[in-house]
Amino acid sequence: RIGSGAVEELRTFLKEYGDCRLVIIDTLAKIRPEGKNNELLYTADYAVGAALLPLAAEFNIGIVLVHHTRKAVSDDHLETVSGSTGLTGGVDNVIVLKRARGTDEAMLYVDGRDIEKPGEYGLKWDGQLAKWTISEEGAVVGFSPERKAVFDIIKQHGPINGKDVTQLLNPGVHIERNSKEWATTRKIISRFVESGSVVSSTNGFTIKGLRDE
C-alpha cells in the first residue's frame, strides 16, 4: 500500500524497465493507505495523489488509477467518485464512466487540470470491433429525445421565445400559452437555463457560447 512500500516498488520497477510509459493500478482499494483513527478522510484521500503524481513526473509516465463511483446521483460528476473530494483534488485528471447494467450505451465525463474544457461524450459498444466508440459529444449527451429536440431548435433558430419553440415542435397545432405542449416545453427550457446550457435574454433563448447572427 501507499505508505507501506508501494511507491518504492513502483520506482524500482520503472528504473529497471525504462521504456514503460503507462502504469494502471486496478483498483485503488488495493493500494489505498491505511487510515489512522485521528486522520481526516480528506487528508488520507489526498495522500494518494500526493504520492503518485511526483512518481509520474519523475519518470514522465501516465498513471491510471481505477476506482468506483457512488450510487448516489449528483449533477457534479466529480462528486460521484467514491470517497472525499481529496481524492479527485489530489490527481491531475478525472474520467468518469457511467453505464446502466446490461446496456451497450454509456456516458463519459472528462475533467481536470490538463483539460482546457471539460467534455461529455456518449459512448456506444461496438460488438464487431469489441470496443467503445464515441456516438455523440457535447451538451446533448444523455438527453431524452424530447430534450434533444428542444435543444436543437434553440440552437438552429435562437434567439427564439418558448412559444415559437413549441410551435416548431408541434407543426399544424395551434399553441396557446396554457396548453400542455407549451407547459412541457417551458419545463424543459427552464432546466436548460438552470444548468447553464441555455441563456435567456430579452430577445429569447440561445445556446450558451453561440452568438447572435
Contacts in CASP RR format, 6 or more apart in sequence:
PFRMAT RR
TARGET T0000
AUTHOR 0000-0000-0000
METHOD contacts of the structure
MODEL  1
RIGSGAVEELRTFLKEYGDCRLVIIDTLAKIRPEGKNNELLYTADYAVGA
ALLPLAAEFNIGIVLVHHTRKAVSDDHLETVSGSTGLTGGVDNVIVLKRA
RGTDEAMLYVDGRDIEKPGEYGLKWDGQLAKWTISEEGAVVGFSPERKAV
FDIIKQHGPINGKDVTQLLNPGVHIERNSKEWATTRKIISRFVESGSVVS
STNGFTIKGLRDE
1 30 0 8 1.000
1 31 0 8 1.000
1 32 0 8 1.000
1 33 0 8 1.000
1 34 0 8 1.000
2 31 0 8 1.000
2 32 0 8 1.000
2 33 0 8 1.000
2 47 0 8 1.000
2 48 0 8 1.000
2 51 0 8 1.000
2 52 0 8 1.000
3 33 0 8 1.000
3 51 0 8 1.000
4 33 0 8 1.000
4 34 0 8 1.000
6 31 0 8 1.000
6 51 0 8 1.000
7 51 0 8 1.000
7 52 0 8 1.000
7 55 0 8 1.000
10 23 0 8 1.000
10 55 0 8 1.000
11 55 0 8 1.000
11 58 0 8 1.000
13 20 0 8 1.000
14 20 0 8 1.000
14 23 0 8 1.000
14 55 0 8 1.000
14 59 0 8 1.000
14 61 0 8 1.000
18 59 0 8 1.000
20 59 0 8 1.000
20 61 0 8 1.000
21 61 0 8 1.000
21 62 0 8 1.000
22 61 0 8 1.000
22 62 0 8 1.000
22 63 0 8 1.000
22 64 0 8 1.000
23 61 0 8 1.000
23 62 0 8 1.000
23 63 0 8 1.000
23 64 0 8 1.000
24 63 0 8 1.000
24 64 0 8 1.000
24 66 0 8 1.000
25 31 0 8 1.000
25 63 0 8 1.000
25 64 0 8 1.000
25 65 0 8 1.000
25 66 0 8 1.000
26 66 0 8 1.000
27 66 0 8 1.000
27 67 0 8 1.000
27 68 0 8 1.000
28 48 0 8 1.000
28 65 0 8 1.000
28 66 0 8 1.000
28 67 0 8 1.000
28 87 0 8 1.000
31 48 0 8 1.000
32 44 0 8 1.000
32 48 0 8 1.000
33 44 0 8 1.000
33 47 0 8 1.000
33 48 0 8 1.000
33 51 0 8 1.000
35 44 0 8 1.000
36 44 0 8 1.000
41 83 0 8 1.000
41 84 0 8 1.000
42 84 0 8 1.000
42 85 0 8 1.000
42 86 0 8 1.000
45 83 0 8 1.000
45 84 0 8 1.000
45 85 0 8 1.000
45 86 0 8 1.000
45 87 0 8 1.000
45 90 0 8 1.000
46 86 0 8 1.000
46 87 0 8 1.000
46 89 0 8 1.000
46 90 0 8 1.000
48 65 0 8 1.000
48 87 0 8 1.000
48 90 0 8 1.000
48 91 0 8 1.000
49 90 0 8 1.000
49 91 0 8 1.000
50 90 0 8 1.000
52 63 0 8 1.000
52 65 0 8 1.000
52 91 0 8 1.000
53 90 0 8 1.000
53 91 0 8 1.000
53 92 0 8 1.000
55 63 0 8 1.000
56 62 0 8 1.000
56 63 0 8 1.000
65 91 0 8 1.000
67 81 0 8 1.000
67 82 0 8 1.000
67 87 0 8 1.000
68 82 0 8 1.000
69 80 0 8 1.000
69 81 0 8 1.000
69 82 0 8 1.000
69 96 0 8 1.000
69 98 0 8 1.000
70 79 0 8 1.000
70 80 0 8 1.000
70 81 0 8 1.000
70 82 0 8 1.000
70 83 0 8 1.000
72 80 0 8 1.000
73 80 0 8 1.000
74 80 0 8 1.000
75 195 0 8 1.000
77 94 0 8 1.000
77 96 0 8 1.000
77 109 0 8 1.000
77 111 0 8 1.000
78 85 0 8 1.000
78 88 0 8 1.000
78 94 0 8 1.000
78 96 0 8 1.000
78 111 0 8 1.000
79 85 0 8 1.000
80 96 0 8 1.000
80 98 0 8 1.000
81 87 0 8 1.000
81 88 0 8 1.000
81 94 0 8 1.000
81 96 0 8 1.000
88 94 0 8 1.000
92 112 0 8 1.000
92 113 0 8 1.000
92 114 0 8 1.000
93 110 0 8 1.000
93 111 0 8 1.000
93 112 0 8 1.000
93 113 0 8 1.000
93 114 0 8 1.000
93 115 0 8 1.000
94 109 0 8 1.000
94 110 0 8 1.000
94 111 0 8 1.000
94 112 0 8 1.000
95 108 0 8 1.000
95 109 0 8 1.000
95 110 0 8 1.000
96 108 0 8 1.000
96 109 0 8 1.000
97 106 0 8 1.000
97 107 0 8 1.000
97 108 0 8 1.000
97 123 0 8 1.000
98 106 0 8 1.000
98 107 0 8 1.000
98 108 0 8 1.000
98 109 0 8 1.000
99 105 0 8 1.000
99 106 0 8 1.000
99 107 0 8 1.000
99 123 0 8 1.000
104 124 0 8 1.000
104 125 0 8 1.000
104 127 0 8 1.000
105 122 0 8 1.000
105 123 0 8 1.000
105 124 0 8 1.000
105 125 0 8 1.000
105 135 0 8 1.000
106 122 0 8 1.000
106 123 0 8 1.000
106 125 0 8 1.000
106 132 0 8 1.000
107 120 0 8 1.000
107 121 0 8 1.000
107 122 0 8 1.000
107 123 0 8 1.000
107 141 0 8 1.000
107 142 0 8 1.000
108 120 0 8 1.000
108 121 0 8 1.000
108 122 0 8 1.000
108 123 0 8 1.000
109 118 0 8 1.000
109 119 0 8 1.000
109 120 0 8 1.000
109 121 0 8 1.000
110 118 0 8 1.000
110 119 0 8 1.000
110 120 0 8 1.000
110 121 0 8 1.000
111 118 0 8 1.000
111 119 0 8 1.000
112 118 0 8 1.000
119 137 0 8 1.000
119 138 0 8 1.000
120 137 0 8 1.000
120 138 0 8 1.000
120 139 0 8 1.000
120 141 0 8 1.000
121 134 0 8 1.000
121 136 0 8 1.000
121 137 0 8 1.000
121 138 0 8 1.000
121 141 0 8 1.000
122 134 0 8 1.000
122 135 0 8 1.000
122 136 0 8 1.000
122 137 0 8 1.000
122 141 0 8 1.000
122 142 0 8 1.000
123 132 0 8 1.000
123 133 0 8 1.000
123 134 0 8 1.000
123 135 0 8 1.000
124 132 0 8 1.000
124 133 0 8 1.000
124 134 0 8 1.000
124 135 0 8 1.000
125 131 0 8 1.000
125 132 0 8 1.000
126 132 0 8 1.000
126 133 0 8 1.000
136 142 0 8 1.000
139 151 0 8 1.000
139 197 0 8 1.000
139 207 0 8 1.000
140 148 0 8 1.000
140 151 0 8 1.000
140 152 0 8 1.000
143 151 0 8 1.000
146 184 0 8 1.000
146 188 0 8 1.000
147 188 0 8 1.000
147 191 0 8 1.000
147 192 0 8 1.000
149 169 0 8 1.000
150 165 0 8 1.000
150 169 0 8 1.000
150 185 0 8 1.000
150 188 0 8 1.000
150 189 0 8 1.000
150 192 0 8 1.000
151 192 0 8 1.000
151 197 0 8 1.000
151 198 0 8 1.000
151 207 0 8 1.000
153 160 0 8 1.000
153 165 0 8 1.000
153 168 0 8 1.000
153 169 0 8 1.000
154 160 0 8 1.000
154 165 0 8 1.000
154 189 0 8 1.000
154 192 0 8 1.000
154 198 0 8 1.000
154 205 0 8 1.000
154 206 0 8 1.000
154 207 0 8 1.000
155 207 0 8 1.000
155 210 0 8 1.000
157 164 0 8 1.000
157 165 0 8 1.000
157 168 0 8 1.000
158 204 0 8 1.000
158 205 0 8 1.000
158 206 0 8 1.000
158 207 0 8 1.000
158 210 0 8 1.000
158 212 0 8 1.000
159 201 0 8 1.000
159 203 0 8 1.000
159 204 0 8 1.000
159 205 0 8 1.000
159 206 0 8 1.000
159 212 0 8 1.000
160 204 0 8 1.000
160 205 0 8 1.000
160 206 0 8 1.000
161 204 0 8 1.000
161 205 0 8 1.000
162 182 0 8 1.000
162 185 0 8 1.000
162 186 0 8 1.000
162 189 0 8 1.000
162 204 0 8 1.000
162 205 0 8 1.000
163 175 0 8 1.000
163 177 0 8 1.000
163 182 0 8 1.000
165 185 0 8 1.000
165 189 0 8 1.000
165 205 0 8 1.000
166 175 0 8 1.000
166 179 0 8 1.000
166 181 0 8 1.000
166 182 0 8 1.000
166 185 0 8 1.000
167 173 0 8 1.000
167 175 0 8 1.000
169 181 0 8 1.000
169 185 0 8 1.000
170 181 0 8 1.000
173 181 0 8 1.000
175 181 0 8 1.000
175 182 0 8 1.000
176 182 0 8 1.000
189 198 0 8 1.000
189 205 0 8 1.000
192 198 0 8 1.000
192 205 0 8 1.000
193 199 0 8 1.000
193 200 0 8 1.000
193 205 0 8 1.000
196 208 0 8 1.000
197 207 0 8 1.000
197 208 0 8 1.000
198 205 0 8 1.000
198 206 0 8 1.000
198 207 0 8 1.000
198 208 0 8 1.000
199 205 0 8 1.000
199 206 0 8 1.000
199 207 0 8 1.000
199 208 0 8 1.000
199 209 0 8 1.000
203 212 0 8 1.000
206 212 0 8 1.000
END
